[in-house]
């Protein structure tokens, strides 16, 4: 069955293995299926919900496009564009923020995590971020949204907003209620320094993540230093509940080799972590090094990257401007 795919990545720098295994790898598979219509958005409006250096933001937008292409997304097959250049996203977000309820947003765990203890100082944008995300998706009638596990709650909110809009304005099925596409296993890659924390771009220590621009030596070094425990490798999958770092590293290995966690546990049962880490580093280098080299090459051709965005904006605008016009009519604007 053909699918309409929409997903976004924030250009906040340091794109990492979690972004790749949790989301971008899935984007590539969906892009390769000729039945699908795919739209991949560099969500720069989302990025500014936390403070960004304007010069770095520009570079990060291009780096995100370079990462998409280097990972295998074909800009001739999929639309790749920057969110801020399609004004329907901001307009849609406002209208939908009048549909979404405070109570729904108050439940969003990502806001609580990102705002931390000092909620009063968080931007309003950070709070209403999931409403903008809903607008992003609903403007394109996306049927499926590939995301990492951390975005599941936001997707549920998007579905609630679509249903409430359709009910409030009595327009059955006008806003397509999208399905999340979340990898079944290893949908959340954890920090290399703490198996209970998500691998993330904003974590201060670079040793917590494998960046998609890391070279062979950096990958090797980071895996060597990745946190483990003093015991030999787990003998049984049940042990992983208590051994989060081992679980994460075995999960990464399984995801890279398309094997099950159970099989990976069996292969390395009772061995030393150092032996396993060497094999894991090799797998990572095989996967990440070609992407990293291609990103660096593409970043040398800014004109090419900007052209991809320009073409993408034109195509995205055609779709989104029609939808936002219909939304305005339905709401009752003249
Ligand atoms: N650790 C992760 N494991 C699996 N998937 C992940 N994603 C992010 N981190 C992991 C998925 O990557 C896609 C793009 O993410 P984003 O750019 O929207 O930003 P994010 O989720 O806020 O990523 P970070 O790294 O956690 O950034 P910061 O540090 O700025 O908060 C999404 O589909 C996401 O699920």
py3Dmol code that shows the C-alpha trace and the ligand (Angstrom):
import py3Dmol

protein = """\
ATOM      1  CA  UNK A   1       0.000   0.000   0.000  1.00  0.00           C
ATOM      2  CA  UNK A   2       1.399   3.427  -0.871  1.00  0.00           C
ATOM      3  CA  UNK A   3       2.149   5.678   2.065  1.00  0.00           C
ATOM      4  CA  UNK A   4       2.478   9.431   2.440  1.00  0.00           C
ATOM      5  CA  UNK A   5       5.467   9.913   4.675  1.00  0.00           C
ATOM      6  CA  UNK A   6       6.409  13.035   6.613  1.00  0.00           C
ATOM      7  CA  UNK A   7       9.125  13.442   9.208  1.00  0.00           C
ATOM      8  CA  UNK A   8      11.495  16.108  10.470  1.00  0.00           C
ATOM      9  CA  UNK A   9      14.905  16.489  12.037  1.00  0.00           C
ATOM     10  CA  UNK A  10      16.006  19.532  14.017  1.00  0.00           C
ATOM     11  CA  UNK A  11      19.122  21.280  12.703  1.00  0.00           C
ATOM     12  CA  UNK A  12      20.632  21.576  16.154  1.00  0.00           C
ATOM     13  CA  UNK A  13      24.040  20.103  15.248  1.00  0.00           C
ATOM     14  CA  UNK A  14      25.733  16.865  16.287  1.00  0.00           C
ATOM     15  CA  UNK A  15      23.402  14.499  14.426  1.00  0.00           C
ATOM     16  CA  UNK A  16      24.169  11.153  15.965  1.00  0.00           C
ATOM     17  CA  UNK A  17      23.752   7.396  15.858  1.00  0.00           C
ATOM     18  CA  UNK A  18      20.414   7.672  17.722  1.00  0.00           C
ATOM     19  CA  UNK A  19      19.027   9.980  15.039  1.00  0.00           C
ATOM     20  CA  UNK A  20      20.329   7.570  12.403  1.00  0.00           C
ATOM     21  CA  UNK A  21      19.157   4.227  13.826  1.00  0.00           C
ATOM     22  CA  UNK A  22      15.961   5.661  15.344  1.00  0.00           C
ATOM     23  CA  UNK A  23      14.822   7.729  12.378  1.00  0.00           C
ATOM     24  CA  UNK A  24      17.036   8.427   9.340  1.00  0.00           C
ATOM     25  CA  UNK A  25      17.706   4.744   8.519  1.00  0.00           C
ATOM     26  CA  UNK A  26      13.943   4.274   8.346  1.00  0.00           C
ATOM     27  CA  UNK A  27      13.601   7.392   6.131  1.00  0.00           C
ATOM     28  CA  UNK A  28      16.043   5.814   3.661  1.00  0.00           C
ATOM     29  CA  UNK A  29      14.098   2.536   3.476  1.00  0.00           C
ATOM     30  CA  UNK A  30      10.841   4.429   2.944  1.00  0.00           C
ATOM     31  CA  UNK A  31      12.476   6.621   0.285  1.00  0.00           C
ATOM     32  CA  UNK A  32      13.653   3.488  -1.527  1.00  0.00           C
ATOM     33  CA  UNK A  33      10.128   2.095  -1.787  1.00  0.00           C
ATOM     34  CA  UNK A  34       8.790   3.576  -5.029  1.00  0.00           C
ATOM     35  CA  UNK A  35       5.202   3.334  -3.812  1.00  0.00           C
ATOM     36  CA  UNK A  36       5.781   5.961  -1.127  1.00  0.00           C
ATOM     37  CA  UNK A  37       5.621   9.741  -1.358  1.00  0.00           C
ATOM     38  CA  UNK A  38       8.188  11.032   1.125  1.00  0.00           C
ATOM     39  CA  UNK A  39       8.714  14.473   2.617  1.00  0.00           C
ATOM     40  CA  UNK A  40      11.652  15.078   4.946  1.00  0.00           C
ATOM     41  CA  UNK A  41      11.801  18.430   6.654  1.00  0.00           C
ATOM     42  CA  UNK A  42      14.668  20.273   8.302  1.00  0.00           C
ATOM     43  CA  UNK A  43      12.642  21.654  11.197  1.00  0.00           C
ATOM     44  CA  UNK A  44      14.440  24.918  11.852  1.00  0.00           C
ATOM     45  CA  UNK A  45      11.387  26.484  13.538  1.00  0.00           C
ATOM     46  CA  UNK A  46      11.589  23.699  16.105  1.00  0.00           C
ATOM     47  CA  UNK A  47      15.318  24.292  16.539  1.00  0.00           C
ATOM     48  CA  UNK A  48      14.825  27.861  17.784  1.00  0.00           C
ATOM     49  CA  UNK A  49      12.659  26.711  20.690  1.00  0.00           C
ATOM     50  CA  UNK A  50      16.036  26.581  22.462  1.00  0.00           C
ATOM     51  CA  UNK A  51      18.714  29.252  21.955  1.00  0.00           C
ATOM     52  CA  UNK A  52      20.666  28.898  18.707  1.00  0.00           C
ATOM     53  CA  UNK A  53      23.662  30.774  17.394  1.00  0.00           C
ATOM     54  CA  UNK A  54      22.395  32.189  14.036  1.00  0.00           C
ATOM     55  CA  UNK A  55      25.606  31.424  12.158  1.00  0.00           C
ATOM     56  CA  UNK A  56      25.759  27.872  13.494  1.00  0.00           C
ATOM     57  CA  UNK A  57      22.073  27.362  12.711  1.00  0.00           C
ATOM     58  CA  UNK A  58      22.730  28.102   9.021  1.00  0.00           C
ATOM     59  CA  UNK A  59      25.568  25.566   8.988  1.00  0.00           C
ATOM     60  CA  UNK A  60      23.469  23.018  10.856  1.00  0.00           C
ATOM     61  CA  UNK A  61      20.617  23.352   8.345  1.00  0.00           C
ATOM     62  CA  UNK A  62      23.010  22.511   5.506  1.00  0.00           C
ATOM     63  CA  UNK A  63      24.588  19.727   7.554  1.00  0.00           C
ATOM     64  CA  UNK A  64      21.169  18.150   8.120  1.00  0.00           C
ATOM     65  CA  UNK A  65      20.474  18.172   4.374  1.00  0.00           C
ATOM     66  CA  UNK A  66      23.948  16.721   3.747  1.00  0.00           C
ATOM     67  CA  UNK A  67      23.226  13.992   6.313  1.00  0.00           C
ATOM     68  CA  UNK A  68      19.937  13.064   4.647  1.00  0.00           C
ATOM     69  CA  UNK A  69      21.600  12.764   1.248  1.00  0.00           C
ATOM     70  CA  UNK A  70      24.762  11.052   2.553  1.00  0.00           C
ATOM     71  CA  UNK A  71      22.590   8.486   4.370  1.00  0.00           C
ATOM     72  CA  UNK A  72      20.830   7.586   1.116  1.00  0.00           C
ATOM     73  CA  UNK A  73      17.770   9.821   0.734  1.00  0.00           C
ATOM     74  CA  UNK A  74      17.457  10.750  -2.930  1.00  0.00           C
ATOM     75  CA  UNK A  75      16.358  14.403  -3.310  1.00  0.00           C
ATOM     76  CA  UNK A  76      14.921  13.557  -6.725  1.00  0.00           C
ATOM     77  CA  UNK A  77      12.548  11.035  -5.146  1.00  0.00           C
ATOM     78  CA  UNK A  78      11.789  12.688  -1.820  1.00  0.00           C
ATOM     79  CA  UNK A  79      11.016  16.295  -0.973  1.00  0.00           C
ATOM     80  CA  UNK A  80      13.676  17.768   1.331  1.00  0.00           C
ATOM     81  CA  UNK A  81      12.982  21.290   2.545  1.00  0.00           C
ATOM     82  CA  UNK A  82      13.453  23.782   5.375  1.00  0.00           C
ATOM     83  CA  UNK A  83      10.331  24.380   7.448  1.00  0.00           C
ATOM     84  CA  UNK A  84      10.743  28.146   8.005  1.00  0.00           C
ATOM     85  CA  UNK A  85      10.459  28.819   4.249  1.00  0.00           C
ATOM     86  CA  UNK A  86       6.955  27.357   4.019  1.00  0.00           C
ATOM     87  CA  UNK A  87       4.824  29.816   5.941  1.00  0.00           C
ATOM     88  CA  UNK A  88       1.838  27.450   6.187  1.00  0.00           C
ATOM     89  CA  UNK A  89       3.662  25.680   9.039  1.00  0.00           C
ATOM     90  CA  UNK A  90       3.566  28.739  11.286  1.00  0.00           C
ATOM     91  CA  UNK A  91       0.017  29.635  10.288  1.00  0.00           C
ATOM     92  CA  UNK A  92      -1.149  26.055  10.819  1.00  0.00           C
ATOM     93  CA  UNK A  93       0.542  25.907  14.208  1.00  0.00           C
ATOM     94  CA  UNK A  94      -1.390  28.975  15.378  1.00  0.00           C
ATOM     95  CA  UNK A  95      -4.754  27.666  14.236  1.00  0.00           C
ATOM     96  CA  UNK A  96      -4.109  24.240  15.753  1.00  0.00           C
ATOM     97  CA  UNK A  97      -2.937  25.790  19.004  1.00  0.00           C
ATOM     98  CA  UNK A  98      -6.494  27.081  19.311  1.00  0.00           C
ATOM     99  CA  UNK A  99      -7.728  23.490  18.944  1.00  0.00           C
ATOM    100  CA  UNK A 100      -5.209  21.778  21.243  1.00  0.00           C
ATOM    101  CA  UNK A 101      -5.946  21.859  24.981  1.00  0.00           C
ATOM    102  CA  UNK A 102      -3.609  23.018  27.754  1.00  0.00           C
ATOM    103  CA  UNK A 103      -4.259  19.780  29.620  1.00  0.00           C
ATOM    104  CA  UNK A 104      -2.954  17.760  26.667  1.00  0.00           C
ATOM    105  CA  UNK A 105       0.241  19.789  26.417  1.00  0.00           C
ATOM    106  CA  UNK A 106       0.803  19.700  30.161  1.00  0.00           C
ATOM    107  CA  UNK A 107       1.248  15.944  29.878  1.00  0.00           C
ATOM    108  CA  UNK A 108       4.138  16.120  27.390  1.00  0.00           C
ATOM    109  CA  UNK A 109       7.166  14.553  29.025  1.00  0.00           C
ATOM    110  CA  UNK A 110       9.678  15.985  26.546  1.00  0.00           C
ATOM    111  CA  UNK A 111       8.825  19.521  27.658  1.00  0.00           C
ATOM    112  CA  UNK A 112       9.305  18.534  31.282  1.00  0.00           C
ATOM    113  CA  UNK A 113      12.686  16.945  30.470  1.00  0.00           C
ATOM    114  CA  UNK A 114      13.937  19.784  28.279  1.00  0.00           C
ATOM    115  CA  UNK A 115      12.649  22.626  30.444  1.00  0.00           C
ATOM    116  CA  UNK A 116      14.190  20.981  33.497  1.00  0.00           C
ATOM    117  CA  UNK A 117      13.616  22.409  36.956  1.00  0.00           C
ATOM    118  CA  UNK A 118      13.258  25.998  35.809  1.00  0.00           C
ATOM    119  CA  UNK A 119      10.087  25.754  33.706  1.00  0.00           C
ATOM    120  CA  UNK A 120       9.412  29.491  34.070  1.00  0.00           C
ATOM    121  CA  UNK A 121      12.465  30.259  31.954  1.00  0.00           C
ATOM    122  CA  UNK A 122      11.645  27.871  29.100  1.00  0.00           C
ATOM    123  CA  UNK A 123      10.416  29.487  25.874  1.00  0.00           C
ATOM    124  CA  UNK A 124       6.725  29.353  25.007  1.00  0.00           C
ATOM    125  CA  UNK A 125       7.861  27.744  21.755  1.00  0.00           C
ATOM    126  CA  UNK A 126       9.361  24.816  23.645  1.00  0.00           C
ATOM    127  CA  UNK A 127       6.003  24.281  25.351  1.00  0.00           C
ATOM    128  CA  UNK A 128       3.912  24.499  22.189  1.00  0.00           C
ATOM    129  CA  UNK A 129       6.455  22.595  20.030  1.00  0.00           C
ATOM    130  CA  UNK A 130       4.159  19.533  19.646  1.00  0.00           C
ATOM    131  CA  UNK A 131       1.424  21.725  18.118  1.00  0.00           C
ATOM    132  CA  UNK A 132       3.851  22.965  15.452  1.00  0.00           C
ATOM    133  CA  UNK A 133       4.813  19.332  14.895  1.00  0.00           C
ATOM    134  CA  UNK A 134       1.142  18.466  14.403  1.00  0.00           C
ATOM    135  CA  UNK A 135       0.808  21.257  11.814  1.00  0.00           C
ATOM    136  CA  UNK A 136       3.924  19.982  10.009  1.00  0.00           C
ATOM    137  CA  UNK A 137       2.402  16.537   9.608  1.00  0.00           C
ATOM    138  CA  UNK A 138      -1.246  17.455   8.987  1.00  0.00           C
ATOM    139  CA  UNK A 139      -0.501  19.977   6.224  1.00  0.00           C
ATOM    140  CA  UNK A 140       0.720  17.137   4.004  1.00  0.00           C
ATOM    141  CA  UNK A 141      -2.037  14.581   4.769  1.00  0.00           C
ATOM    142  CA  UNK A 142       0.762  12.283   5.942  1.00  0.00           C
ATOM    143  CA  UNK A 143      -0.461   8.752   6.534  1.00  0.00           C
ATOM    144  CA  UNK A 144       2.718   7.597   8.293  1.00  0.00           C
ATOM    145  CA  UNK A 145       5.341   9.369  10.395  1.00  0.00           C
ATOM    146  CA  UNK A 146       8.675   7.613  11.001  1.00  0.00           C
ATOM    147  CA  UNK A 147      10.107   8.780  14.345  1.00  0.00           C
ATOM    148  CA  UNK A 148      12.187   7.548  17.249  1.00  0.00           C
ATOM    149  CA  UNK A 149      10.418   6.235  20.331  1.00  0.00           C
ATOM    150  CA  UNK A 150      10.877   9.586  22.136  1.00  0.00           C
ATOM    151  CA  UNK A 151       8.424  11.224  19.722  1.00  0.00           C
ATOM    152  CA  UNK A 152       5.605   8.716  20.295  1.00  0.00           C
ATOM    153  CA  UNK A 153       3.746  10.961  22.729  1.00  0.00           C
ATOM    154  CA  UNK A 154       3.897  13.932  20.340  1.00  0.00           C
ATOM    155  CA  UNK A 155       2.465  11.764  17.577  1.00  0.00           C
ATOM    156  CA  UNK A 156      -0.447  10.764  19.823  1.00  0.00           C
ATOM    157  CA  UNK A 157      -1.099  14.435  20.492  1.00  0.00           C
ATOM    158  CA  UNK A 158      -1.050  15.117  16.750  1.00  0.00           C
ATOM    159  CA  UNK A 159      -3.699  12.427  16.277  1.00  0.00           C
ATOM    160  CA  UNK A 160      -5.848  13.976  19.042  1.00  0.00           C
ATOM    161  CA  UNK A 161      -5.552  17.429  17.474  1.00  0.00           C
ATOM    162  CA  UNK A 162      -6.545  16.115  14.030  1.00  0.00           C
ATOM    163  CA  UNK A 163      -9.570  14.291  15.460  1.00  0.00           C
ATOM    164  CA  UNK A 164     -10.686  17.303  17.500  1.00  0.00           C
ATOM    165  CA  UNK A 165     -10.387  19.634  14.502  1.00  0.00           C
ATOM    166  CA  UNK A 166     -12.421  17.226  12.338  1.00  0.00           C
ATOM    167  CA  UNK A 167     -15.080  16.934  15.075  1.00  0.00           C
ATOM    168  CA  UNK A 168     -15.220  20.621  16.043  1.00  0.00           C
ATOM    169  CA  UNK A 169     -15.662  21.785  12.457  1.00  0.00           C
ATOM    170  CA  UNK A 170     -17.679  18.736  11.361  1.00  0.00           C
ATOM    171  CA  UNK A 171     -15.295  17.873   8.544  1.00  0.00           C
ATOM    172  CA  UNK A 172     -15.011  14.086   8.676  1.00  0.00           C
ATOM    173  CA  UNK A 173     -11.518  12.862   7.783  1.00  0.00           C
ATOM    174  CA  UNK A 174     -10.425  16.296   6.528  1.00  0.00           C
ATOM    175  CA  UNK A 175      -7.256  16.138   8.591  1.00  0.00           C
ATOM    176  CA  UNK A 176      -5.653  12.748   8.024  1.00  0.00           C
ATOM    177  CA  UNK A 177      -5.013  11.005  11.356  1.00  0.00           C
ATOM    178  CA  UNK A 178      -1.425   9.714  10.916  1.00  0.00           C
ATOM    179  CA  UNK A 179       0.117   6.451  12.087  1.00  0.00           C
ATOM    180  CA  UNK A 180       3.508   6.465  13.800  1.00  0.00           C
ATOM    181  CA  UNK A 181       6.231   4.292  12.273  1.00  0.00           C
ATOM    182  CA  UNK A 182       8.525   3.407  15.143  1.00  0.00           C
ATOM    183  CA  UNK A 183      11.240   0.752  14.828  1.00  0.00           C
ATOM    184  CA  UNK A 184      10.114  -2.277  16.823  1.00  0.00           C
ATOM    185  CA  UNK A 185      13.462  -2.894  18.470  1.00  0.00           C
ATOM    186  CA  UNK A 186      16.131  -0.422  19.535  1.00  0.00           C
ATOM    187  CA  UNK A 187      13.868   2.544  18.863  1.00  0.00           C
ATOM    188  CA  UNK A 188      15.714   4.475  21.587  1.00  0.00           C
ATOM    189  CA  UNK A 189      19.509   4.541  21.512  1.00  0.00           C
ATOM    190  CA  UNK A 190      20.996   5.501  24.850  1.00  0.00           C
ATOM    191  CA  UNK A 191      24.015   7.573  25.860  1.00  0.00           C
ATOM    192  CA  UNK A 192      27.387   5.801  25.769  1.00  0.00           C
ATOM    193  CA  UNK A 193      28.062   7.222  29.225  1.00  0.00           C
ATOM    194  CA  UNK A 194      24.758   6.395  30.890  1.00  0.00           C
ATOM    195  CA  UNK A 195      22.454   3.623  29.717  1.00  0.00           C
ATOM    196  CA  UNK A 196      19.433   5.267  31.333  1.00  0.00           C
ATOM    197  CA  UNK A 197      19.696   8.514  29.310  1.00  0.00           C
ATOM    198  CA  UNK A 198      18.796   9.005  25.652  1.00  0.00           C
ATOM    199  CA  UNK A 199      21.686   9.633  23.272  1.00  0.00           C
ATOM    200  CA  UNK A 200      21.197  13.292  22.420  1.00  0.00           C
ATOM    201  CA  UNK A 201      22.671  16.178  20.464  1.00  0.00           C
ATOM    202  CA  UNK A 202      22.601  18.564  23.369  1.00  0.00           C
ATOM    203  CA  UNK A 203      24.456  16.359  25.884  1.00  0.00           C
ATOM    204  CA  UNK A 204      27.653  18.249  26.737  1.00  0.00           C
ATOM    205  CA  UNK A 205      30.019  15.304  26.538  1.00  0.00           C
ATOM    206  CA  UNK A 206      30.883  14.288  22.992  1.00  0.00           C
ATOM    207  CA  UNK A 207      31.777  10.854  24.407  1.00  0.00           C
ATOM    208  CA  UNK A 208      28.080  10.233  25.092  1.00  0.00           C
ATOM    209  CA  UNK A 209      27.318   9.817  21.388  1.00  0.00           C
ATOM    210  CA  UNK A 210      28.652   8.710  18.005  1.00  0.00           C
ATOM    211  CA  UNK A 211      28.235  11.692  15.691  1.00  0.00           C
ATOM    212  CA  UNK A 212      27.461  10.991  12.065  1.00  0.00           C
ATOM    213  CA  UNK A 213      30.509  13.121  11.202  1.00  0.00           C
ATOM    214  CA  UNK A 214      32.889  11.108  13.411  1.00  0.00           C
ATOM    215  CA  UNK A 215      35.860   9.467  11.728  1.00  0.00           C
ATOM    216  CA  UNK A 216      37.259   5.976  12.314  1.00  0.00           C
ATOM    217  CA  UNK A 217      39.527   6.975  15.226  1.00  0.00           C
ATOM    218  CA  UNK A 218      36.811   8.930  17.008  1.00  0.00           C
ATOM    219  CA  UNK A 219      34.376   6.013  16.711  1.00  0.00           C
ATOM    220  CA  UNK A 220      36.962   3.523  17.957  1.00  0.00           C
ATOM    221  CA  UNK A 221      37.909   5.761  20.876  1.00  0.00           C
ATOM    222  CA  UNK A 222      34.318   6.443  21.918  1.00  0.00           C
ATOM    223  CA  UNK A 223      33.390   2.746  21.879  1.00  0.00           C
ATOM    224  CA  UNK A 224      36.535   1.878  23.830  1.00  0.00           C
ATOM    225  CA  UNK A 225      35.555   4.404  26.497  1.00  0.00           C
ATOM    226  CA  UNK A 226      31.815   3.568  26.458  1.00  0.00           C
ATOM    227  CA  UNK A 227      30.550   2.720  29.946  1.00  0.00           C
ATOM    228  CA  UNK A 228      30.083  -0.977  30.769  1.00  0.00           C
ATOM    229  CA  UNK A 229      30.008  -2.957  34.020  1.00  0.00           C
ATOM    230  CA  UNK A 230      32.691  -5.169  35.601  1.00  0.00           C
ATOM    231  CA  UNK A 231      30.968  -8.481  34.739  1.00  0.00           C
ATOM    232  CA  UNK A 232      31.603 -10.508  31.564  1.00  0.00           C
ATOM    233  CA  UNK A 233      29.082 -10.084  28.706  1.00  0.00           C
ATOM    234  CA  UNK A 234      25.544 -11.218  29.670  1.00  0.00           C
ATOM    235  CA  UNK A 235      24.694 -14.919  29.337  1.00  0.00           C
ATOM    236  CA  UNK A 236      20.961 -14.388  29.092  1.00  0.00           C
ATOM    237  CA  UNK A 237      18.677 -11.712  27.658  1.00  0.00           C
ATOM    238  CA  UNK A 238      16.953 -11.407  31.076  1.00  0.00           C
ATOM    239  CA  UNK A 239      20.150  -9.962  32.583  1.00  0.00           C
ATOM    240  CA  UNK A 240      19.811  -6.925  30.296  1.00  0.00           C
ATOM    241  CA  UNK A 241      17.046  -5.391  32.421  1.00  0.00           C
ATOM    242  CA  UNK A 242      19.630  -4.766  35.115  1.00  0.00           C
ATOM    243  CA  UNK A 243      22.562  -4.040  32.788  1.00  0.00           C
ATOM    244  CA  UNK A 244      21.497  -1.014  30.784  1.00  0.00           C
ATOM    245  CA  UNK A 245      24.861  -0.177  29.214  1.00  0.00           C
ATOM    246  CA  UNK A 246      25.344  -3.759  27.974  1.00  0.00           C
ATOM    247  CA  UNK A 247      21.774  -3.692  26.649  1.00  0.00           C
ATOM    248  CA  UNK A 248      22.390  -0.471  24.745  1.00  0.00           C
ATOM    249  CA  UNK A 249      25.662  -1.626  23.140  1.00  0.00           C
ATOM    250  CA  UNK A 250      24.156  -5.001  22.205  1.00  0.00           C
ATOM    251  CA  UNK A 251      21.110  -3.161  20.841  1.00  0.00           C
ATOM    252  CA  UNK A 252      23.315  -0.973  18.654  1.00  0.00           C
ATOM    253  CA  UNK A 253      25.161  -4.094  17.423  1.00  0.00           C
ATOM    254  CA  UNK A 254      21.858  -5.840  16.659  1.00  0.00           C
ATOM    255  CA  UNK A 255      20.452  -2.843  14.820  1.00  0.00           C
ATOM    256  CA  UNK A 256      23.608  -2.518  12.682  1.00  0.00           C
ATOM    257  CA  UNK A 257      23.687  -6.214  11.828  1.00  0.00           C
ATOM    258  CA  UNK A 258      19.897  -6.634  11.496  1.00  0.00           C
ATOM    259  CA  UNK A 259      19.912  -9.360  14.130  1.00  0.00           C
ATOM    260  CA  UNK A 260      17.791  -9.916  17.199  1.00  0.00           C
ATOM    261  CA  UNK A 261      18.962  -8.948  20.661  1.00  0.00           C
ATOM    262  CA  UNK A 262      18.652 -12.598  21.701  1.00  0.00           C
ATOM    263  CA  UNK A 263      21.020 -13.717  18.926  1.00  0.00           C
ATOM    264  CA  UNK A 264      23.522 -10.976  19.786  1.00  0.00           C
ATOM    265  CA  UNK A 265      23.482 -11.978  23.457  1.00  0.00           C
ATOM    266  CA  UNK A 266      24.174 -15.597  22.457  1.00  0.00           C
ATOM    267  CA  UNK A 267      27.113 -14.662  20.192  1.00  0.00           C
ATOM    268  CA  UNK A 268      28.957 -12.726  22.893  1.00  0.00           C
ATOM    269  CA  UNK A 269      27.771 -14.540  26.063  1.00  0.00           C
ATOM    270  CA  UNK A 270      30.507 -14.722  28.703  1.00  0.00           C
ATOM    271  CA  UNK A 271      33.120 -12.894  26.582  1.00  0.00           C
ATOM    272  CA  UNK A 272      35.017  -9.802  27.687  1.00  0.00           C
ATOM    273  CA  UNK A 273      33.554  -6.438  26.818  1.00  0.00           C
ATOM    274  CA  UNK A 274      36.847  -5.454  25.153  1.00  0.00           C
ATOM    275  CA  UNK A 275      36.488  -8.255  22.595  1.00  0.00           C
ATOM    276  CA  UNK A 276      32.872  -7.279  21.853  1.00  0.00           C
ATOM    277  CA  UNK A 277      33.726  -3.587  21.673  1.00  0.00           C
ATOM    278  CA  UNK A 278      36.288  -4.201  18.924  1.00  0.00           C
ATOM    279  CA  UNK A 279      33.698  -5.990  16.795  1.00  0.00           C
ATOM    280  CA  UNK A 280      31.075  -3.344  17.543  1.00  0.00           C
ATOM    281  CA  UNK A 281      33.496  -0.527  16.604  1.00  0.00           C
ATOM    282  CA  UNK A 282      34.214  -2.275  13.278  1.00  0.00           C
ATOM    283  CA  UNK A 283      30.490  -2.533  12.522  1.00  0.00           C
ATOM    284  CA  UNK A 284      30.005   1.115  13.374  1.00  0.00           C
ATOM    285  CA  UNK A 285      32.958   2.215  11.266  1.00  0.00           C
ATOM    286  CA  UNK A 286      31.622   0.226   8.289  1.00  0.00           C
ATOM    287  CA  UNK A 287      28.265   1.963   8.592  1.00  0.00           C
ATOM    288  CA  UNK A 288      29.165   5.474   9.733  1.00  0.00           C
ATOM    289  CA  UNK A 289      32.490   6.197   8.038  1.00  0.00           C
ATOM    290  CA  UNK A 290      31.107   6.300   4.457  1.00  0.00           C
ATOM    291  CA  UNK A 291      28.246   8.561   5.648  1.00  0.00           C
ATOM    292  CA  UNK A 292      30.665  10.803   7.517  1.00  0.00           C
ATOM    293  CA  UNK A 293      32.961  11.130   4.475  1.00  0.00           C
ATOM    294  CA  UNK A 294      30.025  11.894   2.195  1.00  0.00           C
ATOM    295  CA  UNK A 295      28.653  14.545   4.585  1.00  0.00           C
ATOM    296  CA  UNK A 296      32.029  16.297   4.573  1.00  0.00           C
ATOM    297  CA  UNK A 297      32.194  16.152   0.773  1.00  0.00           C
ATOM    298  CA  UNK A 298      28.649  17.514   0.376  1.00  0.00           C
ATOM    299  CA  UNK A 299      29.322  20.350   2.809  1.00  0.00           C
ATOM    300  CA  UNK A 300      31.959  21.577   0.352  1.00  0.00           C
ATOM    301  CA  UNK A 301      29.184  22.213  -2.176  1.00  0.00           C
ATOM    302  CA  UNK A 302      26.835  24.642  -0.440  1.00  0.00           C
ATOM    303  CA  UNK A 303      25.194  25.623  -3.738  1.00  0.00           C
ATOM    304  CA  UNK A 304      24.072  22.027  -4.295  1.00  0.00           C
ATOM    305  CA  UNK A 305      22.646  21.770  -0.770  1.00  0.00           C
ATOM    306  CA  UNK A 306      20.851  25.115  -1.069  1.00  0.00           C
ATOM    307  CA  UNK A 307      19.391  24.051  -4.421  1.00  0.00           C
ATOM    308  CA  UNK A 308      17.979  20.878  -2.853  1.00  0.00           C
ATOM    309  CA  UNK A 309      16.227  23.043  -0.262  1.00  0.00           C
ATOM    310  CA  UNK A 310      15.007  25.573  -2.810  1.00  0.00           C
ATOM    311  CA  UNK A 311      13.466  22.857  -4.988  1.00  0.00           C
ATOM    312  CA  UNK A 312      11.999  21.190  -1.906  1.00  0.00           C
ATOM    313  CA  UNK A 313      10.457  24.446  -0.651  1.00  0.00           C
ATOM    314  CA  UNK A 314       8.768  24.978  -3.996  1.00  0.00           C
ATOM    315  CA  UNK A 315       7.226  21.499  -3.975  1.00  0.00           C
ATOM    316  CA  UNK A 316       6.265  21.602  -0.289  1.00  0.00           C
ATOM    317  CA  UNK A 317       4.684  25.041  -0.718  1.00  0.00           C
ATOM    318  CA  UNK A 318       2.425  23.772  -3.473  1.00  0.00           C
ATOM    319  CA  UNK A 319       0.979  21.133  -1.153  1.00  0.00           C
ATOM    320  CA  UNK A 320       0.940  23.067   2.120  1.00  0.00           C
ATOM    321  CA  UNK A 321      -0.480  26.329   0.752  1.00  0.00           C
ATOM    322  CA  UNK A 322      -3.538  24.495  -0.633  1.00  0.00           C
ATOM    323  CA  UNK A 323      -4.166  22.737   2.660  1.00  0.00           C
ATOM    324  CA  UNK A 324      -3.815  25.882   4.761  1.00  0.00           C
ATOM    325  CA  UNK A 325      -6.257  27.711   2.468  1.00  0.00           C
ATOM    326  CA  UNK A 326      -8.820  24.951   3.061  1.00  0.00           C
ATOM    327  CA  UNK A 327      -8.145  25.110   6.802  1.00  0.00           C
ATOM    328  CA  UNK A 328      -8.731  28.874   6.810  1.00  0.00           C
ATOM    329  CA  UNK A 329     -11.996  28.443   4.899  1.00  0.00           C
ATOM    330  CA  UNK A 330     -13.179  25.752   7.311  1.00  0.00           C
ATOM    331  CA  UNK A 331     -12.312  27.901  10.337  1.00  0.00           C
ATOM    332  CA  UNK A 332     -14.327  30.762   8.829  1.00  0.00           C
ATOM    333  CA  UNK A 333     -11.715  33.274   7.738  1.00  0.00           C
ATOM    334  CA  UNK A 334     -12.707  35.552   4.826  1.00  0.00           C
TER     335      UNK A 334
END
"""
ligand_1 = """\
35
LIG
N 18.571 8.502 21.114
C 17.703 8.336 20.150
N 17.310 7.091 19.796
C 16.416 6.901 18.790
N 15.887 7.912 18.054
C 16.258 9.162 18.354
N 15.923 10.374 17.847
C 16.585 11.337 18.523
N 17.350 10.805 19.482
C 17.177 9.448 19.403
C 14.999 10.543 16.724
O 15.658 11.318 15.727
C 14.691 12.110 15.031
C 15.174 13.516 14.954
O 15.301 14.054 16.266
P 15.190 15.619 16.462
O 16.141 16.267 15.569
O 13.803 16.037 16.312
O 15.646 15.913 17.902
P 15.524 15.219 19.261
O 14.627 14.045 19.300
O 15.221 16.269 20.245
O 17.009 14.716 19.292
P 18.031 14.909 20.394
O 19.293 14.321 19.934
O 17.486 14.403 21.676
O 18.231 16.460 20.451
P 18.284 17.372 21.710
O 19.512 16.990 22.444
O 18.351 18.752 21.110
O 17.039 17.113 22.465
C 13.375 11.981 15.792
O 12.516 11.099 15.077
C 13.769 11.378 17.104
O 12.757 10.556 17.627
"""
view = py3Dmol.view(width=600, height=400)
view.addModel(protein, "pdb")
view.setStyle({"model": 0}, {"cartoon": {"style": "trace"}})
view.addModel(ligand_1, "xyz")
view.setStyle({"model": 1}, {"stick": {}})
view.zoomTo()
view.show()
